[in-house]
Amino acid sequence: MTREDEIEELEDELDADTETDDEEPSEPEIDPAIHALPAPVARAFLERRYTSLTAVQRAVLDPALAERDLRISSQTGSGKTAALGLVLLPLVSEGAPSRPSELPPAEGQGGRAHMTGPREAGPRAKGPRALVLAPTRELARQLEEELSWLYQHLGARVAVLSGGASYRDEHRALARGPAVIVGTPGRLLDHLGQGSFDPSAIEAVVLDEADQMLDLGFADELDQILSRLPDERRTHLVSATFPPEVLALADRVQREPVAVQGTRLGVANADIEHVVHLVDPHERVDALVNVLLAHGDARTLVFTRTRAGAQEIAELLHDTGFRVAHLSGELAQRERTRTLAAFKDGSIRALVATDVAARGIDVSDVGLVIHVEAPTSPEAYTHRSGRTGRAGKRGTSAILAAPRELNGVSRVMQRARIAFRLEPLPDAASLVRLAEDRAIEALGASTREPSDRARSLADRIPADADFRRIVASLVDRSLDLLGPMPRDVRVIRPPPPRAQRSEPQRRPFDDAPPSRRPGKDEIVPFVVTWGGRDGADPRRVLAMVCRRGDITRREIGGIHIFPGHTVVEVVREAADHFAQRAGQPDPRDRRVKIEPYVERGGDRRLRRR
């Protein structure tokens, strides 16, 4: 049987699985690159309904890359893990079956569906052939799962070693002779110290998400692990991005590396809508509630910077009525596994996590990612947003940003080469109408047949009854099913494009030409108890009043510094909000007060210092 016959046999199996009673069977178009793979690996791809390879998977199969150290760069969700499996394939495929008749039975044919043990007749290696390092236990387990399905028909075992797991179970897994070991740096170093496995046969080591390993402080552990491995080996780095510190690490541990780029920065975001909502910084949780409600039942990842913040936000959302949980490094492994399983099967709708805790979450149908705080780097944003818009499905990445953070967000998105749009927060009134429309639509579209008991009760309703009132009463009872109530939030409209602003809207500083200053009736003055003899200058005063008053520099008309105080002019439409915010005590400026300006003796002339 030729290779083409073998692949055709696998395609026939796929066709048989996709036939239905109501539709004509359609033959899926198989990517020619699938034909070039070893038959056991091609079968694994087809059984997962993958009929084509992604760009990064194609790139690593280039024969010119054989025996070279690789720097694999591709966006989150672009198939990097399977690409990694293809890179290691030559090391794990020795002695594997090569014809369909030699393959282990498929699911439902009497064999184990998830075979990971070596064939009895195949050669057993002295020790693992490849080592894969990951920054978090979730990512390590994801890698183990992905490599296991890819290698399941090759008879190659994959073992995972990570914190929080039982050493006894890991020793048993190592005793079975895995071809590939996946683990976190700390736990791998522990096992090397214990002599749990022999590293002398390792021919390739992979550092996955190396930037996160460095951020988590694993630099020393990485050096110790690499020093215990054979010098003659291939060293690969896999990441969505390669910041300078990762490049420095790569230069130190790789030999004549070759860069492999699957998707350029921004390309893998084609299936993601990037939206920025301007929010009052004191209303971030309320804004989060409204964004969740606006997206219905979309499975959602909520990102925050700290573990404490993740837990607090999850608790607040739970109290509001959402099915939500949080994920952090403080959870026991069993609880983390249970939480991820609940998120994958839909038992919980939203998962709140930090960047580190979310590494390794591989859920293809995440419809929404929400960034509670504005991103500060393109790398972090790329990793976060890449959790949605996967496997050809559309997704949304929503950023909650205070007005003063907008310029920073724009710079991050520009560096990431991502186009975004500004969109006002959904307000409470519109969300109530949306929920009501959904409820009415659901009632009208219901195809559920009423039970005999329900029909019997309906027949007992008098013919002259007010059926409209009865229906309204039933609908009223169903309102509890509409979900959490939306919050009243301050809706901040996005600023118009710079070219569309009229002259009065520019609101320049006091040193602009007189013809372009805000008019007398357009401003409201405020007194700041900080003057020139205490070090006040326009730049520092501007930064302070914008922060304390939660306004932007465009809403400042002028700054007048006197020896003992400063007068700040705020445009009238922002003055009430500024007064409310700036009048509150501030722990960073306890002695500085900001109060409305009061005329004294009828003299309101202001002199710049």
C-alpha positions in Angstrom: 0.0 0.0 0.0 1.4 3.4 -1.0 1.5 6.4 1.2 -1.4 7.9 -0.9 -3.4 4.8 -0.2 -2.8 5.1 3.5 -3.9 8.7 3.6 -6.9 7.9 1.5 -7.9 5.3 4.0 -7.7 7.8 6.8 -9.8 10.3 4.8 -12.4 7.7 4.3 -12.6 7.2 8.1 -13.1 11.0 8.5 -15.8 11.0 5.8 -17.7 8.2 7.5 -17.7 10.1 10.8 -19.0 13.3 9.2 -22.0 11.8 7.4 -25.5 12.6 8.7 -29.0 11.4 7.8 -30.1 14.8 6.6 -27.1 16.0 4.7 -25.1 14.6 1.8 -21.7 13.5 2.9 -19.1 16.0 1.8 -15.5 15.1 1.4 -13.3 17.4 3.4 -10.4 19.0 1.6 -7.2 17.7 3.1 -4.2 20.0 3.1 -1.4 18.5 1.0 0.9 19.1 3.9 -1.1 16.5 5.9 -0.2 13.9 3.2 3.5 14.5 3.8 3.3 13.7 7.5 3.9 10.2 8.9 0.7 8.1 8.8 0.3 7.9 12.6 0.6 11.7 12.9 -1.7 12.4 9.9 -4.3 10.1 11.6 -4.0 12.1 14.8 -4.6 15.4 13.0 -7.6 14.0 11.1 -9.2 12.5 14.2 -9.1 16.0 15.7 -10.8 17.3 12.6 -7.7 19.3 11.6 -7.5 19.1 7.8 -4.8 21.7 7.3 -1.6 22.9 9.0 -1.2 26.5 10.3 1.5 28.8 9.1 3.9 28.0 12.0 3.3 24.3 11.6 4.2 24.5 8.0 7.3 26.6 8.7 8.9 24.2 11.1 8.6 21.3 8.6 11.1 23.0 6.2 13.9 20.4 5.6 16.5 23.2 5.8 15.7 23.6 9.5 16.7 20.0 10.4 19.4 19.8 13.1 19.2 23.6 13.7 18.3 25.5 16.9 15.0 27.3 16.4 13.4 30.5 17.7 9.8 29.9 16.9 7.8 33.1 17.0 4.0 33.0 16.5 0.9 34.5 18.0 -1.1 32.9 20.8 -3.7 30.6 19.3 -1.7 29.9 16.0 -0.9 26.3 16.7 2.6 26.7 18.3 2.2 23.7 20.6 1.5 21.3 17.7 4.3 23.0 15.8 6.6 22.2 18.7 5.4 18.6 18.5 6.4 18.4 14.9 9.8 19.8 15.6 10.4 17.0 18.2 8.8 14.3 15.9 12.0 12.8 14.6 13.2 12.1 18.1 10.0 10.3 19.3 9.0 8.5 16.1 11.9 5.9 16.1 10.3 2.4 16.2 6.8 3.8 15.7 4.4 2.0 13.3 4.3 3.4 9.8 1.3 1.7 8.2 -2.4 1.9 9.1 -2.5 -1.8 9.8 0.1 -1.4 12.5 -1.6 1.5 14.2 -3.4 0.9 17.6 -7.2 0.5 17.3 -9.1 3.8 17.2 -11.7 4.7 19.8 -14.6 2.2 19.7 -12.5 -0.6 18.1 -11.5 -2.4 21.2 -8.4 -0.5 22.1 -7.5 2.4 24.3 -8.4 5.7 22.8 -5.6 7.6 24.5 -2.5 5.3 24.1 0.7 6.8 25.4 2.8 3.7 26.2 5.7 2.4 24.0 5.1 -0.6 21.7 6.3 -3.9 23.1 8.4 -4.6 20.0 9.8 -1.1 19.7 13.1 0.0 21.1 13.1 1.5 24.6 15.3 4.6 24.9 17.8 4.9 27.8 15.9 8.0 29.0 13.8 10.8 27.7 14.8 12.1 24.3 13.3 15.6 24.7 12.7 18.1 27.6 10.1 20.9 27.4 10.1 23.6 30.1 7.0 25.8 30.8 6.5 28.7 33.3 3.3 27.4 34.9 1.7 24.1 35.8 -1.3 24.9 33.6 0.8 25.4 30.6 2.8 22.3 31.4 -0.3 20.2 31.5 -1.6 21.8 28.3 1.6 20.9 26.6 1.4 17.4 27.9 -2.2 17.0 26.6 -1.3 18.4 23.1 1.8 16.3 22.6 0.0 13.2 23.9 -2.8 13.4 21.2 -0.2 14.2 18.5 2.0 11.2 19.5 -0.8 8.8 20.6 -0.4 6.5 17.5 3.4 6.6 17.7 3.5 4.8 21.0 5.5 7.6 22.6 4.8 8.5 26.2 4.7 12.1 27.5 5.1 12.8 31.2 4.4 16.0 33.1 6.3 17.2 36.2 4.9 20.3 37.9 4.4 21.8 41.3 1.3 20.8 43.2 1.3 17.2 41.9 2.3 14.0 43.8 5.9 13.0 43.6 4.8 9.4 43.8 2.6 9.7 40.7 5.4 11.5 38.9 8.0 8.8 39.8 5.6 6.2 38.4 5.2 8.2 35.2 9.0 8.4 34.8 9.4 4.7 35.4 7.3 4.0 32.3 10.0 5.5 30.1 8.6 8.7 28.6 10.1 9.9 25.4 9.2 13.5 26.3 9.2 15.2 29.7 7.2 18.4 30.1 7.7 20.4 33.4 8.1 23.6 35.3 11.7 24.7 36.1 11.5 24.2 39.9 10.0 20.7 39.8 12.3 19.5 37.0 15.3 20.7 39.0 14.0 18.8 42.0 13.8 15.5 40.0 17.2 16.1 38.5 18.6 16.5 42.0 16.9 13.3 43.1 18.1 11.3 40.1 14.5 10.5 39.1 15.5 10.2 35.4 18.6 10.0 33.3 19.1 13.1 31.2 22.1 11.8 29.2 19.9 10.7 26.2 18.2 14.1 25.8 18.8 15.5 22.3 16.5 18.5 22.4 15.3 21.0 25.0 12.5 23.5 24.5 11.9 26.7 26.5 8.2 27.6 26.0 7.1 31.1 27.0 10.6 32.0 28.0 9.6 35.6 28.7 7.3 34.5 31.5 9.9 32.2 33.0 12.3 35.1 33.2 9.6 37.4 34.6 8.9 34.7 37.3 12.5 34.7 38.3 13.5 31.2 36.9 16.7 32.4 35.3 18.9 30.5 37.8 16.8 27.4 37.6 17.1 27.4 33.8 20.9 27.7 33.9 21.1 24.8 36.4 18.9 22.6 34.3 20.7 23.3 31.1 24.1 22.7 32.7 23.0 19.1 33.5 22.0 18.3 29.9 24.3 17.0 27.2 26.2 19.7 25.4 25.4 18.2 22.0 21.7 19.0 21.9 19.3 21.2 20.1 17.8 24.1 22.1 14.6 25.7 20.9 12.7 28.8 22.2 9.0 29.1 21.5 7.1 32.4 22.2 4.5 34.8 20.9 7.1 37.6 21.2 10.8 38.0 21.8 11.6 41.0 24.0 15.3 41.9 24.6 15.7 39.9 27.7 14.5 36.7 26.0 16.9 37.4 23.0 19.7 37.7 25.5 18.9 34.3 27.0 18.6 32.8 23.5 22.0 34.1 22.4 23.5 32.5 25.5 22.0 29.0 25.1 21.6 28.5 21.4 24.0 27.8 18.6 23.6 29.4 15.2 19.8 29.7 15.7 17.3 30.1 12.9 14.2 32.4 13.4 10.9 30.7 12.4 8.0 33.2 12.2 4.6 31.7 11.8 2.5 34.8 12.0 3.6 38.4 12.2 2.7 40.5 15.2 -1.0 41.5 14.8 -1.8 39.0 12.0 -3.2 36.3 14.4 -5.6 39.0 15.8 -7.6 39.1 12.5 -10.4 37.2 14.2 -10.5 39.5 17.2 -12.3 42.8 17.6 -10.2 45.1 19.9 -12.4 47.6 21.8 -11.4 50.3 24.3 -14.1 51.5 26.8 -13.3 54.8 28.6 -14.3 54.3 32.3 -14.3 56.2 35.5 -11.4 54.6 37.4 -13.6 54.4 40.5 -16.2 52.4 38.5 -14.1 49.7 37.0 -16.1 46.8 38.6 -19.4 48.4 37.6 -18.1 48.9 34.1 -17.0 45.2 34.1 -20.5 44.1 35.0 -22.0 46.1 32.2 -19.6 44.7 29.6 -20.3 41.2 30.7 -24.0 41.8 30.4 -23.6 43.3 27.0 -22.0 40.1 25.7 -24.7 37.8 26.9 -23.5 34.3 27.7 -20.1 34.6 26.0 -17.4 32.5 27.8 -15.1 35.2 29.3 -11.6 35.6 30.6 -11.1 38.6 32.9 -7.5 39.7 33.4 -6.2 41.7 36.4 -2.7 42.5 37.5 -2.7 40.9 41.0 -3.9 37.7 42.6 -5.6 39.7 45.4 -7.4 41.7 42.7 -8.5 38.5 40.9 -10.1 37.1 44.0 -11.8 40.3 45.0 -13.3 40.9 41.5 -14.4 37.3 41.3 -16.2 37.6 44.7 -17.9 40.9 43.7 -19.1 39.3 40.4 -20.3 36.2 42.2 -22.3 38.4 44.7 -23.8 40.2 41.7 -25.1 37.0 40.3 -22.5 35.8 37.7 -21.3 32.2 37.5 -17.6 33.1 38.0 -14.4 31.8 39.7 -10.8 33.0 40.0 -7.6 31.3 39.2 -4.3 32.0 41.1 -1.1 30.4 42.2 -2.4 30.1 45.7 -5.0 27.5 44.8 -4.2 23.8 45.4 -3.7 21.8 42.2 -6.9 19.9 42.6 -8.9 23.1 43.0 -7.2 24.7 40.0 -7.9 21.6 37.9 -11.5 21.6 39.0 -11.9 25.3 38.2 -10.4 25.0 34.7 -12.7 22.0 34.0 -15.8 24.0 35.1 -14.7 26.8 32.8 -14.2 24.5 29.9 -17.6 22.7 30.3 -19.5 26.0 30.8 -20.4 25.5 34.5 -18.9 28.9 35.1 -19.2 31.7 32.6 -16.3 33.9 33.6 -12.8 33.2 34.9 -10.8 36.0 36.6 -7.0 35.5 36.4 -3.6 37.1 36.3 -1.4 36.8 33.3 0.7 34.1 35.0 -2.2 32.1 36.2 -3.8 32.2 32.7 -0.8 30.7 31.0 -1.8 27.2 29.8 -5.6 27.9 29.6 -6.5 26.4 26.2 -10.2 26.9 25.6 -11.1 27.3 21.9 -14.4 29.0 22.4 -13.6 32.0 24.7 -15.7 34.7 23.1 -14.6 37.6 25.3 -11.4 38.8 27.0 -11.7 41.8 29.4 -8.7 43.7 30.6 -9.7 45.4 33.9 -6.6 47.5 33.9 -5.1 49.1 30.8 -2.2 47.0 29.2 1.3 48.4 29.6 3.2 46.3 27.1 2.4 44.8 23.7 3.7 41.4 24.8 1.3 41.2 27.7 -1.6 42.4 25.6 -0.8 39.9 22.8 -0.9 37.0 25.3 -4.1 38.2 26.9 -6.1 38.9 23.8 -4.9 35.8 22.1 -7.0 33.7 24.4 -10.0 34.6 22.2 -10.5 34.4 18.5 -9.1 30.9 18.3 -9.7 28.0 15.9 -11.3 30.3 13.3 -13.9 31.7 15.8 -14.6 35.4 16.3 -13.8 37.0 19.6 -13.7 40.4 21.4 -10.9 41.9 23.5 -12.2 44.7 25.6 -10.0 47.2 27.6 -11.3 49.3 30.5 -9.2 52.4 30.5 -9.4 55.7 32.3 -9.3 58.8 30.1 -5.8 59.6 31.2 -4.6 56.1 30.2 -5.8 56.4 26.6 -2.6 57.7 25.2 -0.7 54.9 26.8 -3.1 52.3 25.4 -2.8 53.8 21.9 1.0 53.5 22.1 0.8 49.8 23.2 -1.6 49.0 20.4 0.5 50.8 17.9 3.6 48.8 18.9 1.6 45.6 18.7 0.3 46.7 15.3 -3.3 46.2 16.3 -6.1 48.4 15.2 -8.8 49.2 17.8 -11.9 51.3 18.2 -13.2 53.4 21.0 -16.7 52.6 22.1 -18.8 54.1 25.0 -19.7 51.8 27.9 -23.1 50.2 27.6 -25.4 52.1 30.0 -27.9 50.6 32.4 -31.0 51.6 30.4 -29.8 50.1 27.1 -28.8 46.9 28.9 -32.2 46.5 30.5 -33.8 46.9 27.1 -31.4 44.3 25.7 -32.2 41.8 28.4 -35.9 42.3 28.0 -35.6 41.9 24.2 -33.6 38.6 24.7 -36.3 37.3 27.1 -39.1 38.1 24.7 -37.2 36.6 21.8 -36.5 33.4 23.8 -40.2 33.1 24.8 -41.4 33.6 21.3 -38.8 31.2 19.8 -39.4 28.5 22.3 -40.2 25.1 20.7 -40.7 23.3 23.9 -44.0 21.3 24.0 -46.0 22.0 27.2 -46.5 19.0 29.5 -49.9 17.4 29.9 -50.2 18.9 33.3 -49.5 22.4 32.0 -52.1 21.9 29.3 -54.6 20.6 31.9 -54.0 23.7 34.0 -54.4 26.0 30.9 -57.7 24.4 30.1 -59.0 25.3 33.5 -58.5 29.1 32.9 -62.0 30.7 32.4 -62.7 31.7 28.8 -63.5 35.2 29.8 -60.2 35.7 31.7 -57.9 38.5 31.0 -55.2 36.6 29.1 -53.0 39.6 28.5 -52.8 40.1 32.3 -52.1 36.4 32.8 -49.3 36.5 30.2 -47.9 39.6 31.8 -47.9 37.9 35.2 -46.0 34.9 33.8 -43.5 37.2 32.1 -43.0 39.1 35.3 -42.1 35.9 37.1 -39.6 35.1 34.5 -37.8 38.4 34.9 -35.6 36.7 37.5 -34.1 34.7 34.7 -32.7 37.8 33.0 -29.6 37.7 35.1 -27.8 40.4 37.1 -29.0 44.0 37.0 -26.8 46.4 35.1 -25.0 49.3 36.9 -25.4 53.0 36.5 -22.0 54.2 35.3 -20.6 57.4 34.0 -20.5 57.0 30.2 -17.5 58.8 28.9 -17.8 59.6 25.2 -14.6 59.0 23.2 -12.9 62.2 22.1 -13.4 63.1 18.4 -10.5 62.6 16.0 -8.0 65.4 16.2 -8.8 66.6 12.7 -12.5 67.0 13.6 -12.1 69.1 16.7 -13.2 72.7 16.4 -11.0 75.5 17.9 -13.0 75.9 21.2 -12.7 72.1 21.8 -8.9 72.2 21.7 -8.7 73.9 25.1 -5.0 74.8 25.0 -3.0 75.9 28.0 -2.7 79.5 29.1 0.4 80.2 27.1 -1.4 79.6 23.8 -2.2 82.7 21.6 -5.1 84.7 23.1 -7.3 84.0 20.1 -7.2 80.2 20.9 -7.8 80.3 24.7 -11.1 79.2 26.2 -13.4 82.1 26.6 -14.2 83.6 30.1 -17.6 81.9 30.2 -16.2 78.5 29.2 -14.0 78.0 32.3 -14.4 77.5 36.0 -11.4 78.4 38.2 -10.2 76.2 41.1 -7.6 77.0 43.8 -4.8 74.5 44.6 -3.0 75.1 47.9 0.4 74.6 46.4 2.4 77.5 45.1 5.7 78.5 43.5 7.6 78.8 46.8 6.8 75.1 47.5 8.1 73.9 44.2 4.9 74.0 42.1 5.4 74.3 38.3 2.9 74.0 35.5 4.0 70.5 34.5 3.8 69.0 38.0 0.5 70.8 38.8 -1.0 69.6 35.5 -0.2 66.0 36.4 -1.6 66.3 39.9 -4.9 67.9 39.0 -5.5 65.5 36.1 -5.0 62.6 38.4 -7.0 63.9 41.4 -9.8 65.3 39.3 -9.9 62.5 36.8 -9.8 64.7 33.8 -7.5 65.1 30.8 -5.2 67.9 29.8 -7.7 68.9 27.1 -10.1 70.0 29.9 -7.6 72.4 31.4 -7.8 76.0 30.2 -4.9 77.5 32.1 -2.6 77.2 35.1 -1.7 80.4 37.1 1.0 79.9 39.7 1.3 82.3 42.7 3.8 82.1 45.6 1.4 80.5 48.0 -1.2 78.9 45.7 -2.1 78.0 42.2 -5.3 78.7 40.2 -6.3 76.1 37.7 -9.0 76.8 35.0 -11.2 73.8 34.1 -13.6 73.8 31.2 -17.2 74.3 32.4 -18.6 70.9 31.2 -16.0 69.0 33.3 -16.1 71.3 36.3 -18.7 69.5 38.4 -17.0 66.1 38.0 -13.6 67.7 38.7 -14.9 69.4 41.9 -16.4 66.1 43.1 -13.2 64.1 42.5 -10.6 66.6 43.3 -12.3 67.7 46.6 -11.7 64.2 48.1 -8.7 63.7 50.4 -5.8 62.2 48.6 -3.2 60.0 50.5 -0.4 61.1 48.1 -1.0 64.8 48.6 -2.5 65.1 52.1 -1.6 68.8 52.6 -2.7 69.9 49.1 -6.4 70.8 48.8 -8.3 71.7 45.6 -11.3 74.0 46.1 -13.5 76.2 43.9 -12.1 79.7 43.4 -13.9 82.4 45.4 -13.8 86.1 44.5 -12.3 88.4 47.1 -13.1 92.1 46.9 -14.4 91.8 43.4 -10.9 91.3 42.0 -10.7 88.2 39.8 -7.6 89.3 37.8 -5.1 86.5 37.6 -1.4 87.0 37.1 0.9 84.3 35.8 4.0 84.0 37.9 
